[in-house]
Amino acid sequence: MTDTDLIEQSFAIAWSVLERTGELREPNWSANFLLDEIIERSRCGERRRLVLSNYAIDAYRRQPIKLVS
């Protein structure tokens, strides 16, 4: 599996989980955040797509929600 395939599959898993649970926020911000987390973790040597997607989901959920006034 190429790096691109690994990143794409990990992103698709993370996105679908967050979408199904109704946790996705602004789409562009969410996509960039998830990709950044997955890419960073893969650069550290992680090659398992479920670990990469779960790491990105956990990091996403830890982000504070910005309230609009």
Backbone atoms as SQL, in Angstrom:
CREATE TABLE atoms (id INTEGER PRIMARY KEY, chain TEXT, resi INTEGER, resn TEXT, atom TEXT, x REAL, y REAL, z REAL);
INSERT INTO atoms VALUES
  (1, 'A', 1, 'MET', 'N', 0.850, -1.175, 0.000),
  (2, 'A', 1, 'MET', 'CA', 0.000, 0.000, 0.000),
  (3, 'A', 1, 'MET', 'C', 0.893, 1.234, 0.000),
  (4, 'A', 2, 'THR', 'N', 0.569, 2.172, -0.866),
  (5, 'A', 2, 'THR', 'CA', 1.362, 3.405, -0.926),
  (6, 'A', 2, 'THR', 'C', 0.968, 4.335, 0.212),
  (7, 'A', 3, 'ASP', 'N', 1.800, 5.331, 0.460),
  (8, 'A', 3, 'ASP', 'CA', 1.483, 6.326, 1.486),
  (9, 'A', 3, 'ASP', 'C', 0.178, 7.047, 1.173),
  (10, 'A', 4, 'THR', 'N', -0.028, 7.350, -0.104),
  (11, 'A', 4, 'THR', 'CA', -1.252, 8.043, -0.515),
  (12, 'A', 4, 'THR', 'C', -2.480, 7.184, -0.215),
  (13, 'A', 5, 'ASP', 'N', -2.409, 5.892, -0.540),
  (14, 'A', 5, 'ASP', 'CA', -3.519, 4.981, -0.248),
  (15, 'A', 5, 'ASP', 'C', -3.793, 4.907, 1.247),
  (16, 'A', 6, 'LEU', 'N', -2.731, 4.809, 2.015),
  (17, 'A', 6, 'LEU', 'CA', -2.861, 4.725, 3.469),
  (18, 'A', 6, 'LEU', 'C', -3.540, 5.974, 4.034),
  (19, 'A', 7, 'ILE', 'N', -3.110, 7.129, 3.587),
  (20, 'A', 7, 'ILE', 'CA', -3.681, 8.389, 4.066),
  (21, 'A', 7, 'ILE', 'C', -5.134, 8.521, 3.622),
  (22, 'A', 8, 'GLU', 'N', -5.422, 8.197, 2.368),
  (23, 'A', 8, 'GLU', 'CA', -6.796, 8.291, 1.864),
  (24, 'A', 8, 'GLU', 'C', -7.742, 7.360, 2.622),
  (25, 'A', 9, 'GLN', 'N', -7.322, 6.133, 2.841),
  (26, 'A', 9, 'GLN', 'CA', -8.176, 5.181, 3.543),
  (27, 'A', 9, 'GLN', 'C', -8.375, 5.570, 4.998),
  (28, 'A', 10, 'SER', 'N', -7.326, 6.030, 5.644),
  (29, 'A', 10, 'SER', 'CA', -7.429, 6.457, 7.046),
  (30, 'A', 10, 'SER', 'C', -8.354, 7.660, 7.162),
  (31, 'A', 11, 'PHE', 'N', -8.227, 8.597, 6.231),
  (32, 'A', 11, 'PHE', 'CA', -9.091, 9.769, 6.227),
  (33, 'A', 11, 'PHE', 'C', -10.549, 9.360, 6.023),
  (34, 'A', 12, 'ALA', 'N', -10.806, 8.476, 5.068),
  (35, 'A', 12, 'ALA', 'CA', -12.176, 8.038, 4.788),
  (36, 'A', 12, 'ALA', 'C', -12.812, 7.382, 6.013),
  (37, 'A', 13, 'ILE', 'N', -12.047, 6.599, 6.734),
  (38, 'A', 13, 'ILE', 'CA', -12.562, 5.958, 7.944),
  (39, 'A', 13, 'ILE', 'C', -12.901, 7.011, 8.988),
  (40, 'A', 14, 'ALA', 'N', -11.963, 7.913, 9.253),
  (41, 'A', 14, 'ALA', 'CA', -12.189, 8.948, 10.269),
  (42, 'A', 14, 'ALA', 'C', -13.372, 9.832, 9.898),
  (43, 'A', 15, 'TRP', 'N', -13.438, 10.242, 8.642),
  (44, 'A', 15, 'TRP', 'CA', -14.528, 11.115, 8.191),
  (45, 'A', 15, 'TRP', 'C', -15.877, 10.425, 8.363),
  (46, 'A', 16, 'SER', 'N', -15.967, 9.154, 7.947),
  (47, 'A', 16, 'SER', 'CA', -17.251, 8.460, 8.023),
  (48, 'A', 16, 'SER', 'C', -17.705, 8.254, 9.467),
  (49, 'A', 17, 'VAL', 'N', -16.774, 7.988, 10.354),
  (50, 'A', 17, 'VAL', 'CA', -17.138, 7.838, 11.771),
  (51, 'A', 17, 'VAL', 'C', -17.688, 9.152, 12.317),
  (52, 'A', 18, 'LEU', 'N', -16.976, 10.238, 12.073),
  (53, 'A', 18, 'LEU', 'CA', -17.421, 11.538, 12.587),
  (54, 'A', 18, 'LEU', 'C', -18.711, 11.996, 11.922),
  (55, 'A', 19, 'GLU', 'N', -18.886, 11.651, 10.665),
  (56, 'A', 19, 'GLU', 'CA', -20.119, 12.014, 9.962),
  (57, 'A', 19, 'GLU', 'C', -21.313, 11.239, 10.532),
  (58, 'A', 20, 'ARG', 'N', -21.133, 9.940, 10.746),
  (59, 'A', 20, 'ARG', 'CA', -22.219, 9.109, 11.280),
  (60, 'A', 20, 'ARG', 'C', -22.618, 9.503, 12.693),
  (61, 'A', 21, 'THR', 'N', -21.659, 9.992, 13.470),
  (62, 'A', 21, 'THR', 'CA', -21.969, 10.380, 14.845),
  (63, 'A', 21, 'THR', 'C', -22.426, 11.830, 14.961),
  (64, 'A', 22, 'GLY', 'N', -22.437, 12.549, 13.831),
  (65, 'A', 22, 'GLY', 'CA', -22.889, 13.937, 13.830),
  (66, 'A', 22, 'GLY', 'C', -21.901, 14.910, 14.441),
  (67, 'A', 23, 'GLU', 'N', -20.640, 14.538, 14.485),
  (68, 'A', 23, 'GLU', 'CA', -19.624, 15.369, 15.127),
  (69, 'A', 23, 'GLU', 'C', -18.861, 16.274, 14.157),
  (70, 'A', 24, 'LEU', 'N', -19.083, 16.121, 12.864),
  (71, 'A', 24, 'LEU', 'CA', -18.357, 16.953, 11.904),
  (72, 'A', 24, 'LEU', 'C', -18.780, 18.403, 12.041),
  (73, 'A', 25, 'ARG', 'N', -17.803, 19.269, 11.972),
  (74, 'A', 25, 'ARG', 'CA', -18.057, 20.708, 12.002),
  (75, 'A', 25, 'ARG', 'C', -17.895, 21.243, 10.591),
  (76, 'A', 26, 'GLU', 'N', -17.339, 22.415, 10.450),
  (77, 'A', 26, 'GLU', 'CA', -17.147, 23.031, 9.135),
  (78, 'A', 26, 'GLU', 'C', -16.300, 22.080, 8.276),
  (79, 'A', 27, 'PRO', 'N', -16.800, 21.703, 7.094),
  (80, 'A', 27, 'PRO', 'CA', -16.142, 20.657, 6.297),
  (81, 'A', 27, 'PRO', 'C', -14.682, 20.924, 5.936),
  (82, 'A', 28, 'ASN', 'N', -14.346, 22.127, 5.490),
  (83, 'A', 28, 'ASN', 'CA', -12.951, 22.393, 5.105),
  (84, 'A', 28, 'ASN', 'C', -12.022, 22.314, 6.308),
  (85, 'A', 29, 'TRP', 'N', -12.435, 22.907, 7.414),
  (86, 'A', 29, 'TRP', 'CA', -11.610, 22.860, 8.624),
  (87, 'A', 29, 'TRP', 'C', -11.444, 21.422, 9.094),
  (88, 'A', 30, 'SER', 'N', -12.550, 20.685, 9.119),
  (89, 'A', 30, 'SER', 'CA', -12.511, 19.294, 9.583),
  (90, 'A', 30, 'SER', 'C', -11.601, 18.437, 8.707),
  (91, 'A', 31, 'ALA', 'N', -11.726, 18.595, 7.390),
  (92, 'A', 31, 'ALA', 'CA', -10.899, 17.808, 6.476),
  (93, 'A', 31, 'ALA', 'C', -9.420, 18.113, 6.677),
  (94, 'A', 32, 'ASN', 'N', -9.085, 19.384, 6.764),
  (95, 'A', 32, 'ASN', 'CA', -7.684, 19.772, 6.963),
  (96, 'A', 32, 'ASN', 'C', -7.152, 19.254, 8.293),
  (97, 'A', 33, 'PHE', 'N', -7.953, 19.356, 9.336),
  (98, 'A', 33, 'PHE', 'CA', -7.523, 18.893, 10.654),
  (99, 'A', 33, 'PHE', 'C', -7.237, 17.395, 10.615),
  (100, 'A', 34, 'LEU', 'N', -8.176, 16.614, 10.081),
  (101, 'A', 34, 'LEU', 'CA', -7.989, 15.165, 10.039),
  (102, 'A', 34, 'LEU', 'C', -6.777, 14.781, 9.200),
  (103, 'A', 35, 'LEU', 'N', -6.629, 15.400, 8.038),
  (104, 'A', 35, 'LEU', 'CA', -5.478, 15.100, 7.189),
  (105, 'A', 35, 'LEU', 'C', -4.163, 15.440, 7.871),
  (106, 'A', 36, 'ASP', 'N', -4.100, 16.595, 8.514),
  (107, 'A', 36, 'ASP', 'CA', -2.873, 16.992, 9.213),
  (108, 'A', 36, 'ASP', 'C', -2.504, 15.970, 10.286),
  (109, 'A', 37, 'GLU', 'N', -3.495, 15.516, 11.043),
  (110, 'A', 37, 'GLU', 'CA', -3.230, 14.542, 12.107),
  (111, 'A', 37, 'GLU', 'C', -2.768, 13.209, 11.525),
  (112, 'A', 38, 'ILE', 'N', -3.425, 12.757, 10.486),
  (113, 'A', 38, 'ILE', 'CA', -3.064, 11.472, 9.875),
  (114, 'A', 38, 'ILE', 'C', -1.679, 11.540, 9.252),
  (115, 'A', 39, 'ILE', 'N', -1.396, 12.598, 8.537),
  (116, 'A', 39, 'ILE', 'CA', -0.082, 12.743, 7.893),
  (117, 'A', 39, 'ILE', 'C', 1.024, 12.820, 8.940),
  (118, 'A', 40, 'GLU', 'N', 0.809, 13.596, 9.973),
  (119, 'A', 40, 'GLU', 'CA', 1.836, 13.724, 11.025),
  (120, 'A', 40, 'GLU', 'C', 2.136, 12.376, 11.672),
  (121, 'A', 41, 'ARG', 'N', 1.095, 11.637, 11.989),
  (122, 'A', 41, 'ARG', 'CA', 1.287, 10.337, 12.628),
  (123, 'A', 41, 'ARG', 'C', 1.958, 9.346, 11.672),
  (124, 'A', 42, 'SER', 'N', 1.608, 9.406, 10.393),
  (125, 'A', 42, 'SER', 'CA', 2.230, 8.495, 9.425),
  (126, 'A', 42, 'SER', 'C', 3.710, 8.832, 9.248),
  (127, 'A', 43, 'ARG', 'N', 4.052, 10.111, 9.359),
  (128, 'A', 43, 'ARG', 'CA', 5.466, 10.508, 9.273),
  (129, 'A', 43, 'ARG', 'C', 6.273, 9.972, 10.450),
  (130, 'A', 44, 'CYS', 'N', 5.586, 9.699, 11.550),
  (131, 'A', 44, 'CYS', 'CA', 6.252, 9.119, 12.723),
  (132, 'A', 44, 'CYS', 'C', 6.411, 7.609, 12.591),
  (133, 'A', 45, 'GLY', 'N', 5.913, 7.047, 11.478),
  (134, 'A', 45, 'GLY', 'CA', 6.135, 5.635, 11.211),
  (135, 'A', 45, 'GLY', 'C', 4.919, 4.737, 11.349),
  (136, 'A', 46, 'GLU', 'N', 3.793, 5.274, 11.748),
  (137, 'A', 46, 'GLU', 'CA', 2.600, 4.440, 11.889),
  (138, 'A', 46, 'GLU', 'C', 2.087, 4.038, 10.515),
  (139, 'A', 47, 'ARG', 'N', 1.799, 2.757, 10.305),
  (140, 'A', 47, 'ARG', 'CA', 1.358, 2.248, 9.010),
  (141, 'A', 47, 'ARG', 'C', -0.006, 1.555, 9.080),
  (142, 'A', 48, 'ARG', 'N', -0.599, 1.478, 10.249),
  (143, 'A', 48, 'ARG', 'CA', -1.910, 0.823, 10.380),
  (144, 'A', 48, 'ARG', 'C', -3.012, 1.862, 10.225),
  (145, 'A', 49, 'ARG', 'N', -3.873, 1.665, 9.228),
  (146, 'A', 49, 'ARG', 'CA', -4.866, 2.688, 8.903),
  (147, 'A', 49, 'ARG', 'C', -5.884, 2.902, 10.013),
  (148, 'A', 50, 'LEU', 'N', -6.264, 1.858, 10.749),
  (149, 'A', 50, 'LEU', 'CA', -7.210, 2.053, 11.839),
  (150, 'A', 50, 'LEU', 'C', -6.589, 2.838, 12.994),
  (151, 'A', 51, 'VAL', 'N', -5.332, 2.621, 13.245),
  (152, 'A', 51, 'VAL', 'CA', -4.650, 3.391, 14.287),
  (153, 'A', 51, 'VAL', 'C', -4.566, 4.857, 13.862),
  (154, 'A', 52, 'LEU', 'N', -4.224, 5.088, 12.608),
  (155, 'A', 52, 'LEU', 'CA', -4.151, 6.468, 12.109),
  (156, 'A', 52, 'LEU', 'C', -5.510, 7.158, 12.182),
  (157, 'A', 53, 'SER', 'N', -6.558, 6.474, 11.755),
  (158, 'A', 53, 'SER', 'CA', -7.889, 7.092, 11.787),
  (159, 'A', 53, 'SER', 'C', -8.363, 7.305, 13.218),
  (160, 'A', 54, 'ASN', 'N', -8.123, 6.352, 14.097),
  (161, 'A', 54, 'ASN', 'CA', -8.539, 6.523, 15.492),
  (162, 'A', 54, 'ASN', 'C', -7.772, 7.650, 16.175),
  (163, 'A', 55, 'TYR', 'N', -6.504, 7.779, 15.863),
  (164, 'A', 55, 'TYR', 'CA', -5.715, 8.874, 16.422),
  (165, 'A', 55, 'TYR', 'C', -6.289, 10.219, 15.981),
  (166, 'A', 56, 'ALA', 'N', -6.629, 10.326, 14.690),
  (167, 'A', 56, 'ALA', 'CA', -7.193, 11.574, 14.170),
  (168, 'A', 56, 'ALA', 'C', -8.554, 11.869, 14.792),
  (169, 'A', 57, 'ILE', 'N', -9.381, 10.845, 14.959),
  (170, 'A', 57, 'ILE', 'CA', -10.699, 11.025, 15.590),
  (171, 'A', 57, 'ILE', 'C', -10.541, 11.509, 17.023),
  (172, 'A', 58, 'ASP', 'N', -9.669, 10.886, 17.762),
  (173, 'A', 58, 'ASP', 'CA', -9.446, 11.292, 19.162),
  (174, 'A', 58, 'ASP', 'C', -8.957, 12.733, 19.250),
  (175, 'A', 59, 'ALA', 'N', -8.019, 13.103, 18.385),
  (176, 'A', 59, 'ALA', 'CA', -7.505, 14.473, 18.382),
  (177, 'A', 59, 'ALA', 'C', -8.611, 15.448, 18.007),
  (178, 'A', 60, 'TYR', 'N', -9.435, 15.096, 17.061),
  (179, 'A', 60, 'TYR', 'CA', -10.551, 15.936, 16.617),
  (180, 'A', 60, 'TYR', 'C', -11.531, 16.167, 17.768),
  (181, 'A', 61, 'ARG', 'N', -11.834, 15.113, 18.480),
  (182, 'A', 61, 'ARG', 'CA', -12.788, 15.213, 19.589),
  (183, 'A', 61, 'ARG', 'C', -12.245, 16.032, 20.747),
  (184, 'A', 62, 'ARG', 'N', -10.944, 16.116, 20.874),
  (185, 'A', 62, 'ARG', 'CA', -10.337, 16.916, 21.956),
  (186, 'A', 62, 'ARG', 'C', -10.330, 18.408, 21.662),
  (187, 'A', 63, 'GLN', 'N', -10.601, 18.792, 20.419),
  (188, 'A', 63, 'GLN', 'CA', -10.604, 20.207, 20.050),
  (189, 'A', 63, 'GLN', 'C', -11.811, 20.900, 20.673),
  (190, 'A', 64, 'PRO', 'N', -11.597, 22.068, 21.264),
  (191, 'A', 64, 'PRO', 'CA', -12.741, 22.783, 21.832),
  (192, 'A', 64, 'PRO', 'C', -13.676, 23.254, 20.717),
  (193, 'A', 65, 'ILE', 'N', -14.957, 23.228, 21.002),
  (194, 'A', 65, 'ILE', 'CA', -15.953, 23.699, 20.052),
  (195, 'A', 65, 'ILE', 'C', -16.031, 25.209, 20.161),
  (196, 'A', 66, 'LYS', 'N', -15.919, 25.868, 19.016),
  (197, 'A', 66, 'LYS', 'CA', -15.983, 27.335, 19.003),
  (198, 'A', 66, 'LYS', 'C', -17.446, 27.749, 18.891),
  (199, 'A', 67, 'LEU', 'N', -17.911, 28.495, 19.862),
  (200, 'A', 67, 'LEU', 'CA', -19.283, 28.976, 19.852),
  (201, 'A', 67, 'LEU', 'C', -19.356, 30.293, 19.095),
  (202, 'A', 68, 'VAL', 'N', -20.358, 30.432, 18.276),
  (203, 'A', 68, 'VAL', 'CA', -20.568, 31.649, 17.511),
  (204, 'A', 68, 'VAL', 'C', -21.570, 32.496, 18.270),
  (205, 'A', 69, 'SER', 'N', -21.206, 33.763, 18.507),
  (206, 'A', 69, 'SER', 'CA', -22.131, 34.619, 19.252),
  (207, 'A', 69, 'SER', 'C', -22.890, 35.553, 18.333);
